[in-house]
């Protein structure tokens, strides 16, 4: 049944959700991690990351304009690769990277909130506060789209205005950082140099990756064929401006050593020299608002994608004995990751999964759907090259510094791949044909006819 347009998201609401996910954790926690890798030039890493993301965004805009749905990336993969193991594996990588981002947001909330109190055992309290935030996000998500949009609109205004004010006030107080300071070697930086800069782009891209959650709003936004692409572009522009200003402000207020020492709450530490304890308190409150709204938006998008994968028969049918099983599963998985991993490892695993999925998106557009989406073939090819170079550098760096991240990532990828292959076999008939009829409750623009030639029944060898 077609949804009432009055209950759908507006373009402003969509941008609010998109920026909510992007600003929710990326800028608050990744800045310190990037500074640890590249030293004083970390503001340039955010600008370079924005350039890479701009090339990547082209594929998502083209896909969104052509195939809007609540499945977002999952539907794009199905369109490009056909239903089956490939589409399911890469779609699940995207879903897991979204849930990883939720745990990153949750732990960021805990790290910043504890700056308001004089406590010693933060390693124990950070995940507890993170889990509490995830539960709150769940309660808000079950109250409906309009509640989510109103929450997103309010918090987006507070976040954007607050971060802009924080950045501009910091620059007014301390001035722009000098280029000479950027070129000096910094104590505590792993190695520095061009290699580390390229590897660090994996994390700066992670700060922008929230724009992909906008693709999951296709069944929930007014005029999706136009507004999804516009929302993606606007969200990236807004976050690029905010990230650059804030990175420059932090670089002017703190030394690289100080940023690294406070990498899990770098913005709060940067506010103290300029504004004292009051600045610290206001920054922490801003971080709390940003992480709360970011998690609400991310849970909204990830659960929509999981439900779509089930409807597409890429996953077993979700348990119907509870209200919104996709939302429940998403929240439970996010809680588990929040408890098990620290911020640095969560960010690293999320970056690896996202970049692999991103490469698959661009290749799918280039190889199979250029004509259907009216796309320029050069741009997705450039995006693939950039992703491969960055991912390769990041993997090599982690192999040298933290191989556990690579082990967990590899194990996770293998589990997803094998599980998808085994599940595909369960609905393949004796002639080797997969029965993948798409079952959706959205409007006609999203549904696929059972007799269409788009791959409702698919041979295993395709």
Backbone torsions as a table, in degrees:
resi	resn	phi	psi	omega
1	UNK	NA	139.3	-178.8
2	UNK	-71.9	138.0	-178.6
3	UNK	-76.0	148.2	174.4
4	UNK	-65.4	128.0	-177.5
5	UNK	-61.4	-24.7	178.8
6	UNK	-68.0	-19.8	179.6
7	UNK	-97.0	1.0	-177.1
8	UNK	-90.1	162.3	179.9
9	UNK	-75.6	140.0	172.4
10	UNK	-82.7	172.4	176.5
11	UNK	-60.3	-41.9	178.7
12	UNK	-64.1	-40.6	177.8
13	UNK	-63.8	-39.1	178.3
14	UNK	-64.8	-44.6	177.3
15	UNK	-62.6	-38.2	179.1
16	UNK	-62.0	-43.7	177.6
17	UNK	-65.3	-41.6	-179.2
18	UNK	-64.2	-50.0	178.5
19	UNK	-67.6	-28.5	177.8
20	UNK	-61.1	-43.6	177.7
21	UNK	-69.0	-42.6	-175.2
22	UNK	-66.7	-44.5	-177.2
23	UNK	-82.9	-13.7	-173.6
24	UNK	-55.6	-38.3	-178.2
25	UNK	-139.6	-35.1	-171.4
26	UNK	-48.2	-58.8	-173.8
27	UNK	-72.5	-24.8	-175.7
28	UNK	-80.5	-27.5	-176.3
29	UNK	-121.8	-29.2	-175.1
30	UNK	-75.7	-21.4	-179.6
31	UNK	-59.3	-44.4	179.1
32	UNK	-65.9	-38.4	179.6
33	UNK	-67.7	-37.9	178.1
34	UNK	-69.2	-40.7	177.5
35	UNK	-61.5	-33.6	178.3
36	UNK	-64.5	-26.6	-178.4
37	UNK	-90.8	-37.7	-170.2
38	UNK	-117.4	-7.3	179.7
39	UNK	79.2	-146.1	-172.0
40	UNK	-68.5	-13.2	-178.9
41	UNK	-88.0	15.4	-176.8
42	UNK	-58.8	-28.9	174.9
43	UNK	-60.7	-32.9	178.3
44	UNK	-68.5	-29.3	178.4
45	UNK	-64.5	-35.3	177.2
46	UNK	-69.6	-38.1	177.1
47	UNK	-66.4	-43.4	178.3
48	UNK	-63.5	-39.5	176.9
49	UNK	-62.1	-37.7	178.5
50	UNK	-64.6	-36.6	177.9
51	UNK	-65.0	-45.4	178.7
52	UNK	-61.3	-44.9	-178.9
53	UNK	-63.5	-32.4	178.9
54	UNK	-62.6	-40.6	175.5
55	UNK	-66.1	-41.7	179.8
56	UNK	-64.0	-39.7	-175.5
57	UNK	-60.9	-26.2	-179.2
58	UNK	-55.8	-45.7	-178.6
59	UNK	-64.3	-41.3	-178.2
60	UNK	-68.4	-37.1	177.7
61	UNK	-64.5	-45.2	180.0
62	UNK	-63.0	-45.7	177.9
63	UNK	-61.9	-44.3	-176.4
64	UNK	-64.7	-41.2	179.9
65	UNK	-66.6	-33.3	-177.4
66	UNK	-85.9	-38.6	-173.2
67	UNK	-133.4	65.3	179.2
68	UNK	-68.8	135.6	177.5
69	UNK	-164.5	166.2	176.7
70	UNK	-73.8	-10.7	177.8
71	UNK	-84.1	-19.3	176.8
72	UNK	53.2	-116.9	-176.6
73	UNK	-58.2	-36.1	179.3
74	UNK	-60.6	-42.5	177.8
75	UNK	-68.6	-36.9	178.9
76	UNK	-62.1	-43.3	179.7
77	UNK	-63.7	-40.2	179.4
78	UNK	-64.0	-43.5	179.4
79	UNK	-63.0	-39.5	-176.0
80	UNK	-78.2	-47.0	-171.5
81	UNK	-105.9	-6.2	-173.7
82	UNK	79.0	158.2	179.4
83	UNK	-66.5	141.1	-179.5
84	UNK	148.5	-162.0	-172.2
85	UNK	-62.7	-45.0	-177.0
86	UNK	-62.1	-51.9	-178.3
87	UNK	-60.3	-43.1	-179.0
88	UNK	-66.4	-41.3	-178.2
89	UNK	-63.6	-50.0	-177.5
90	UNK	-70.2	-32.5	176.0
91	UNK	-65.4	-41.5	178.2
92	UNK	-67.3	-32.5	174.4
93	UNK	-59.9	-41.5	178.2
94	UNK	-64.9	-44.7	180.0
95	UNK	-60.2	-46.5	-178.7
96	UNK	-64.9	-38.3	178.2
97	UNK	-64.5	-33.0	176.0
98	UNK	-67.0	-42.1	179.2
99	UNK	-68.6	-37.5	174.9
100	UNK	-59.2	-41.7	177.8
101	UNK	-61.4	-35.3	177.8
102	UNK	-64.2	-40.9	178.1
103	UNK	-68.5	-32.6	175.2
104	UNK	-63.5	-44.5	177.4
105	UNK	-62.0	-43.6	-177.1
106	UNK	-62.8	-44.0	179.3
107	UNK	-69.6	-33.6	175.7
108	UNK	-62.1	-41.7	175.7
109	UNK	-56.2	-46.7	179.7
110	UNK	-63.6	-43.3	-178.0
111	UNK	-62.8	-42.7	-178.8
112	UNK	-74.8	-40.9	-178.4
113	UNK	-59.4	-38.3	-177.5
114	UNK	-69.8	-13.4	176.5
115	UNK	-69.1	-15.1	177.7
116	UNK	-81.7	-10.0	-174.1
117	UNK	-129.4	152.1	177.6
118	UNK	-92.2	86.6	-178.7
119	UNK	-123.8	152.6	-177.4
120	UNK	-98.4	-46.0	-173.1
121	UNK	-88.4	70.2	-178.1
122	UNK	-72.6	-27.7	-179.8
123	UNK	-61.3	-30.0	179.2
124	UNK	-84.9	-37.5	-173.6
125	UNK	-81.2	-31.2	-178.0
126	UNK	-57.1	-52.3	179.0
127	UNK	-65.1	-31.3	178.3
128	UNK	-63.4	-46.2	178.3
129	UNK	-65.4	-36.1	177.9
130	UNK	-62.4	-43.9	178.4
131	UNK	-63.1	-40.5	178.3
132	UNK	-59.2	-42.1	179.5
133	UNK	-64.6	-40.7	179.1
134	UNK	-61.3	-40.1	177.9
135	UNK	-63.1	-42.1	177.7
136	UNK	-62.2	-42.7	178.7
137	UNK	-61.1	-37.2	178.0
138	UNK	-63.4	-45.4	-178.0
139	UNK	-62.7	-37.8	179.0
140	UNK	-71.3	-37.2	-178.2
141	UNK	-66.7	-31.6	-178.9
142	UNK	-78.1	-4.2	-179.0
143	UNK	-91.0	-2.2	170.7
144	UNK	110.0	165.1	-175.2
145	UNK	-60.3	-42.8	-175.3
146	UNK	-66.5	-38.1	175.7
147	UNK	-63.0	-41.8	179.0
148	UNK	-63.0	-45.1	-178.2
149	UNK	-64.6	-44.3	179.1
150	UNK	-61.4	-41.5	177.5
151	UNK	-63.2	-43.7	-178.4
152	UNK	-65.5	-42.9	-179.3
153	UNK	-61.4	-46.3	-178.7
154	UNK	-64.0	-50.0	-176.8
155	UNK	-70.1	-30.4	178.4
156	UNK	-63.9	-43.3	178.1
157	UNK	-61.4	-45.3	-179.9
158	UNK	-62.5	-44.3	-178.1
159	UNK	-64.9	-51.2	-175.9
160	UNK	-63.2	-46.5	179.4
161	UNK	-65.5	-42.4	-178.2
162	UNK	-66.6	-44.0	179.9
163	UNK	-67.5	-41.3	177.9
164	UNK	-61.7	-43.8	178.8
165	UNK	-63.9	-43.8	178.8
166	UNK	-60.5	-44.1	-178.3
167	UNK	-67.1	-48.4	-177.5
168	UNK	-66.5	-39.7	178.1
169	UNK	-65.0	-39.9	177.4
170	UNK	-63.2	-41.9	178.6
171	UNK	-68.2	-36.8	178.3
172	UNK	-65.4	-35.7	-178.7
173	UNK	-76.1	-47.7	-172.1
174	UNK	-104.6	-12.8	-177.6
175	UNK	79.1	172.6	178.8
176	UNK	-73.2	142.2	176.2
177	UNK	-64.8	143.2	-177.6
178	UNK	-78.5	149.0	177.0
179	UNK	-63.6	-30.6	179.1
180	UNK	-64.0	-38.8	178.5
181	UNK	-66.3	-33.1	179.6
182	UNK	-64.9	-34.1	-174.0
183	UNK	-83.5	-11.6	-178.7
184	UNK	-74.8	140.1	175.3
185	UNK	-65.4	143.3	-175.8
186	UNK	-113.7	134.7	176.0
187	UNK	-66.3	139.8	178.9
188	UNK	93.0	-11.4	177.6
189	UNK	-76.1	134.5	-172.9
190	UNK	-55.5	-55.3	177.3
191	UNK	-150.4	-31.8	-179.0
192	UNK	75.3	-170.8	178.3
193	UNK	87.2	178.6	-176.1
194	UNK	-63.0	-38.1	-178.9
195	UNK	-61.0	-48.5	179.7
196	UNK	-64.5	-34.0	179.4
197	UNK	-63.8	-44.6	179.1
198	UNK	-63.9	-44.3	179.5
199	UNK	-62.8	-38.1	-179.1
200	UNK	-65.8	-21.2	178.2
201	UNK	-62.6	-24.8	176.1
202	UNK	-60.0	-36.9	179.6
203	UNK	-79.1	-37.3	178.8
204	UNK	-67.2	-34.7	174.5
205	UNK	-63.0	-37.9	178.7
206	UNK	-60.6	-31.1	178.3
207	UNK	-67.4	-21.1	-179.7
208	UNK	-102.6	-13.9	-167.8
209	UNK	-62.0	-14.1	178.4
210	UNK	-58.2	-18.7	179.6
211	UNK	-62.6	-25.5	-178.1
212	UNK	-67.8	-23.3	179.3
213	UNK	-67.9	-19.7	177.5
214	UNK	-62.7	-30.6	-179.1
215	UNK	-64.0	-19.9	179.7
216	UNK	-81.4	-0.9	-176.3
217	UNK	-94.3	8.2	-173.2
218	UNK	-57.6	-29.8	180.0
219	UNK	-93.4	-0.9	-173.0
220	UNK	-123.8	4.8	-174.1
221	UNK	-120.0	146.9	176.5
222	UNK	-68.7	135.4	177.4
223	UNK	48.5	63.8	-172.7
224	UNK	-63.1	-31.2	-178.0
225	UNK	-62.9	-22.9	177.3
226	UNK	-106.9	-43.9	-168.5
227	UNK	-77.2	-26.2	179.0
228	UNK	-63.1	-48.8	179.1
229	UNK	-62.9	-42.4	178.5
230	UNK	-61.9	-41.6	-178.9
231	UNK	-63.4	-41.1	178.2
232	UNK	-60.9	-47.9	-177.6
233	UNK	-64.1	-46.9	-178.8
234	UNK	-63.0	-40.8	-179.3
235	UNK	-63.3	-42.0	179.8
236	UNK	-65.9	-42.2	179.3
237	UNK	-61.9	-47.8	-179.1
238	UNK	-59.2	-46.7	-176.8
239	UNK	-70.3	-33.1	177.5
240	UNK	-62.1	-45.3	179.3
241	UNK	-62.8	-47.5	-178.0
242	UNK	-64.8	-45.3	-178.4
243	UNK	-61.6	-43.3	-177.6
244	UNK	-65.7	-46.4	179.5
245	UNK	-61.6	-43.2	-176.8
246	UNK	-70.5	-38.3	177.5
247	UNK	-62.8	-41.0	177.0
248	UNK	-64.8	-38.5	179.3
249	UNK	-64.8	-44.2	178.6
250	UNK	-64.6	-41.2	179.9
251	UNK	-63.9	-29.3	179.5
252	UNK	-82.5	-21.4	-175.4
253	UNK	-94.8	-30.9	-175.1
254	UNK	-127.8	151.7	170.0
255	UNK	-76.2	164.0	179.2
256	UNK	-61.1	-39.5	178.5
257	UNK	-59.7	-40.6	179.4
258	UNK	-69.1	-37.2	178.2
259	UNK	-64.3	-43.8	-179.2
260	UNK	-65.0	-40.7	-179.3
261	UNK	-62.1	-30.4	-178.9
262	UNK	-115.2	37.9	-170.3
263	UNK	-63.5	-25.8	179.7
264	UNK	-82.3	-9.2	177.8
265	UNK	-149.7	47.8	-172.0
266	UNK	-62.1	-38.6	-177.5
267	UNK	-67.0	-37.2	177.5
268	UNK	-64.7	-42.5	179.0
269	UNK	-64.8	-35.5	-178.8
270	UNK	-70.8	-25.3	-178.8
271	UNK	-75.9	-25.2	-174.8
272	UNK	-65.1	-45.8	-179.0
273	UNK	-60.1	-35.9	-176.7
274	UNK	-83.7	-38.0	-169.6
275	UNK	-125.1	2.5	178.6
276	UNK	70.5	-157.7	-176.6
277	UNK	-63.4	-33.2	179.1
278	UNK	-63.3	-41.4	177.8
279	UNK	-62.9	-40.2	177.4
280	UNK	-60.2	-47.0	-178.3
281	UNK	-62.5	-45.5	-178.9
282	UNK	-64.5	-38.1	179.2
283	UNK	-67.0	-41.2	178.1
284	UNK	-63.5	-42.9	178.0
285	UNK	-62.1	-39.4	177.0
286	UNK	-63.9	-41.6	178.1
287	UNK	-63.5	-38.1	178.6
288	UNK	-63.3	-45.4	178.3
289	UNK	-61.7	-43.3	-178.2
290	UNK	-64.6	-43.9	-178.0
291	UNK	-71.4	-37.2	178.0
292	UNK	-61.7	-50.8	-178.6
293	UNK	-67.4	-35.6	178.6
294	UNK	-62.9	-41.5	-179.5
295	UNK	-70.0	-39.4	177.6
296	UNK	-58.5	-46.5	-178.4
297	UNK	-66.8	-39.8	-177.8
298	UNK	-68.6	-42.3	177.7
299	UNK	-62.9	-40.2	176.6
300	UNK	-56.3	-50.4	-175.3
301	UNK	-72.6	-43.1	-177.6
302	UNK	-64.7	-41.6	-179.9
303	UNK	-66.3	-35.6	175.7
304	UNK	-62.0	-41.1	-178.4
305	UNK	-67.3	-40.8	179.3
306	UNK	-64.0	-41.4	178.1
307	UNK	-62.6	-39.5	177.8
308	UNK	-62.7	-43.3	179.4
309	UNK	-60.6	-36.7	176.6
310	UNK	-67.7	-43.3	178.2
311	UNK	-64.5	-28.9	179.4
312	UNK	-83.3	1.2	-177.7
313	UNK	61.4	28.6	170.7
314	UNK	-88.0	-11.9	176.9
315	UNK	-135.8	158.4	172.0
316	UNK	-58.0	151.1	179.2
317	UNK	-61.1	130.0	-176.2
318	UNK	-67.3	147.3	-177.1
319	UNK	-57.9	125.2	-176.0
320	UNK	-93.1	3.0	-177.9
321	UNK	-81.9	5.3	178.7
322	UNK	-137.5	161.1	177.7
323	UNK	-77.3	126.3	177.4
324	UNK	52.9	68.1	-178.4
325	UNK	-62.5	-31.2	179.0
326	UNK	-63.2	-40.1	178.6
327	UNK	-66.0	-43.1	-179.8
328	UNK	-62.6	-46.2	-179.4
329	UNK	-62.9	-42.1	179.5
330	UNK	-60.1	-44.9	-179.2
331	UNK	-65.8	-41.8	-179.8
332	UNK	-63.9	-43.5	178.9
333	UNK	-64.8	-40.9	178.1
334	UNK	-62.7	-39.3	178.0
335	UNK	-63.3	-43.3	-179.5
336	UNK	-61.7	-44.8	-180.0
337	UNK	-66.6	-37.0	178.8
338	UNK	-61.8	-36.9	-179.1
339	UNK	-75.9	-35.5	-169.0
340	UNK	-85.8	-32.1	-170.5
341	UNK	-123.6	151.3	176.7
342	UNK	-86.6	176.2	-173.3
343	UNK	-61.8	-44.9	-175.7
344	UNK	-62.6	-45.1	-179.0
345	UNK	-71.6	-36.9	176.7
346	UNK	-59.2	-46.6	-179.5
347	UNK	-62.8	-40.9	-177.1
348	UNK	-66.8	-46.3	179.3
349	UNK	-63.5	-42.3	178.2
350	UNK	-61.5	-40.0	179.6
351	UNK	-64.3	-42.4	-179.5
352	UNK	-64.1	-49.1	-179.8
353	UNK	-61.2	-42.9	-177.7
354	UNK	-64.5	-44.2	-177.5
355	UNK	-65.8	-37.2	176.4
356	UNK	-62.3	-46.7	178.7
357	UNK	-63.1	-39.4	-178.3
358	UNK	-62.3	-42.5	177.4
359	UNK	-60.4	-41.8	179.3
360	UNK	-63.3	-37.3	177.9
361	UNK	-62.3	-49.2	-177.4
362	UNK	-65.5	-40.6	179.1
363	UNK	-66.3	-39.7	178.2
364	UNK	-61.4	-41.2	177.8
365	UNK	-65.7	-47.2	-176.6
366	UNK	-66.8	-43.6	-172.0
367	UNK	-79.3	-33.0	-168.7
368	UNK	-122.3	-26.4	-165.5
369	UNK	-129.5	26.5	-179.8
370	UNK	-62.3	-46.4	-177.0
371	UNK	-69.2	-44.3	-176.9
372	UNK	-62.6	-34.0	-178.0
373	UNK	-99.4	-1.5	-179.6
374	UNK	55.6	52.0	-174.5
375	UNK	-103.7	153.3	172.7
376	UNK	-83.1	123.6	-174.8
377	UNK	-68.9	-22.6	-175.3
378	UNK	-68.9	-39.9	-173.6
379	UNK	-65.7	-47.8	176.6
380	UNK	-63.7	-30.5	175.7
381	UNK	-65.2	-43.6	176.3
382	UNK	-60.3	-42.5	179.4
383	UNK	-61.9	-39.7	178.8
384	UNK	-63.4	-46.7	-179.7
385	UNK	-59.9	-46.1	-179.9
386	UNK	-61.1	-45.6	-179.9
387	UNK	-62.1	-43.6	-178.1
388	UNK	-64.2	-43.8	179.9
389	UNK	-62.9	-46.9	-178.4
390	UNK	-65.8	-45.3	179.6
391	UNK	-62.9	-42.7	178.7
392	UNK	-60.3	-44.7	179.2
393	UNK	-65.0	-40.3	-178.5
394	UNK	-67.3	-41.9	178.6
395	UNK	-63.1	-43.7	178.7
396	UNK	-62.3	-41.5	179.0
397	UNK	-63.7	-43.7	179.5
398	UNK	-68.7	-31.8	175.7
399	UNK	-61.0	-34.9	-179.2
400	UNK	-81.7	-32.3	-171.7
401	UNK	-108.6	-32.9	-175.7
402	UNK	-153.3	74.5	-176.2
403	UNK	-63.1	-19.1	178.4
404	UNK	-59.0	-35.2	177.9
405	UNK	-59.4	-42.7	179.9
406	UNK	-69.3	-37.9	179.0
407	UNK	-63.2	-48.2	179.7
408	UNK	-62.4	-41.6	-180.0
409	UNK	-63.9	-44.0	-179.9
410	UNK	-65.2	-45.0	178.8
411	UNK	-60.9	-44.3	178.9
412	UNK	-61.3	-42.8	-180.0
413	UNK	-64.4	-44.0	-179.4
414	UNK	-63.7	-42.0	179.3
415	UNK	-60.9	-44.8	180.0
416	UNK	-63.4	-45.3	-178.1
417	UNK	-63.4	-49.0	-178.3
418	UNK	-65.0	-43.0	179.9
419	UNK	-62.1	-40.7	178.2
420	UNK	-63.7	-44.3	-179.0
421	UNK	-62.8	-44.2	-179.7
422	UNK	-64.8	-39.7	-179.8
423	UNK	-68.3	-35.9	177.6
424	UNK	-60.6	-35.8	-179.6
425	UNK	-63.9	-30.1	-175.7
426	UNK	-67.7	-23.3	175.0
427	UNK	-122.7	44.1	171.7
428	UNK	-113.4	128.3	-175.7
429	UNK	-82.0	-178.5	-174.7
430	UNK	-65.8	-18.4	176.4
431	UNK	-89.8	5.3	179.0
432	UNK	79.5	20.5	-179.3
433	UNK	-102.3	128.8	176.1
434	UNK	-83.5	132.9	175.6
435	UNK	-97.5	101.0	-171.8
436	UNK	-121.0	41.2	179.0
437	UNK	-57.9	128.7	-177.1
438	UNK	-79.2	126.8	-179.2
439	UNK	-114.7	108.9	-176.2
440	UNK	-137.0	152.4	179.0
441	UNK	-108.4	8.9	-178.0
442	UNK	-77.1	-169.3	-179.2
443	UNK	-78.6	175.7	-173.3
444	UNK	-61.0	-28.2	-178.5
445	UNK	-66.7	-21.4	-176.9
446	UNK	-99.4	-22.6	-174.0
447	UNK	-77.9	155.0	176.5
448	UNK	-119.8	136.6	-179.4
449	UNK	-72.8	141.8	-177.1
450	UNK	-65.1	-24.5	-178.3
451	UNK	-100.2	10.3	-178.4
452	UNK	-70.6	165.5	-180.0
453	UNK	-93.6	16.5	-174.6
454	UNK	-87.9	7.4	172.9
455	UNK	104.8	30.1	176.0
456	UNK	-64.1	-33.3	171.7
457	UNK	-118.0	129.7	-169.1
458	UNK	-136.4	135.8	177.6
459	UNK	-72.3	143.5	-177.2
460	UNK	-61.1	-25.7	-173.4
461	UNK	-86.9	-5.2	-177.3
462	UNK	-70.9	NA	NA
